[in-house]
Amino acid sequence: MKFFLIIFVLLSLVMMISGHAGLWISFIKFFGINSLIAKKILAIFFGVMSISFLVGMGLVHWHETPFINNLYLISSVWLGMVWYIALSVSATWGFIWLGRYSEIGRAHV
């Protein structure tokens, strides 16, 4: 049983971290962020938020305090917002790809 729990947590971490890394790359490309400080701040923010839900979920099941409940609430709201952000980023990358490999947006001479 513990083996499957460890596999579940590791797979969840991989999915969360890779999803947030994809959003980080997309934010940098879409908004043209060139500043190294801004990139580091975004990386730290996305890195912390990528593990906050799993940490909050584990803590709320272990010991319930108002701080831990608020941490869990904030991370849950963030995860919900990330879902919609990820959908819009995916659609944007799809439209970029579609425009690049089709005749859309090219001048006809």
Secondary structure by P-SEA (a helix, b strand, c coil): caaaaaaaaaaaaaaaaaaaaaaaaaaaaaaccccaaaaaaaaaaaaaaaaaaaaaaaaaaccccaaaaaaaaaaaaaaaaaaaaaaaaaaaaaaaaaaaacccccccc
